[in-house]
Amino acid sequence: MADPRVLLTRRWPEAVEKAVQARFETVLNESDKPMSQAELARAMDEFDVLCPTVSDRIDAEVIAGGDRVKLIANYGVGFDHIDIEAAKAKGIAVTNTPGVLTDATADIAMTLLLMAARRAGEGERELRAGKWSGWRPTHLIGSSLKGKTLGLVAFGRIGVATARRAHHGFGMKIAYYARREADAAVAEKLGATFYPDLNGLLGASDFVSLHVPGGPETANLIDATALAAMKPGSYLINTARGGVVDHAALAEALRSGHLAGAGLDVYPAEPEVPSELLGLESVVLLPHLGSATVETRTAMGMKALANAVAWTEGRELPDRVA
Ligand code: DGY
């Protein structure tokens, strides 16, 4: 194929932008501002390959915007921001970037878990505000991790990587809820207990970490009823997708003291953060940093590029999701 045109909807790390530019006629979004729905729709007629990110909404209307794009090579592993059925209906292939985000995202899950358990956000805010009055035995006492149960909601790549860190690094017990039992060798190494029922896991865990994909199937999975099923004094960690949690119900569970704390990296309508959480000291709020290491963000771009190259060469797409 002659000179496929590729659009990167946001700036990528320089090394991968250069690699894409070396292979394709590439248009960069120099401003790095999110593109409008109308601009994305127009792009469907102007490019062969569209490389969006989680900050773009590639809905049916955008996809209907033109006939030229034949591959959506998503820069990211989650693809709930892309209307897969609409893409399939137009014969557009969709790929993602699995595997390369696993360690970075598991690291952020542990960061949130530790920050929430040890009240690190509260402490830092207090210190910077000049309100720290000095060491005292009762100051900002948190929870230790050793011997506590970490319940993973879904036990895929990132869930397992989080469990490894928690178990081997911090002496936590591991439990998980999933559609089916994990590979026996993986579960055995972690001493992981399987819960076929979500509420069973929630009631047995001191810390709950979410690792399900986003989308309609998991929307508000952690609602008021699920939060009520969590152990009193437990913690909720979310590095998956914001839509998985009912944030009004979470704020209430934190305000009432039913939950001791929470750590969130993702929100339903990013970059908006549910306002009811902003004033709560017991929740740690990060701005979707799960994959934000230079190594990971570079590897994500290289994966998207590899998919675009495979498509251009008529080869099987390494990370096809549709
Ligand atoms: C993804 O790739 O889905 C992540 O959320 C981006 O960090």
Residues whose N, C-alpha, C, O or C-beta is under 5 A from the ligand:
A	BS01	DGY	Y75 G76 V77 G78 G290 S291
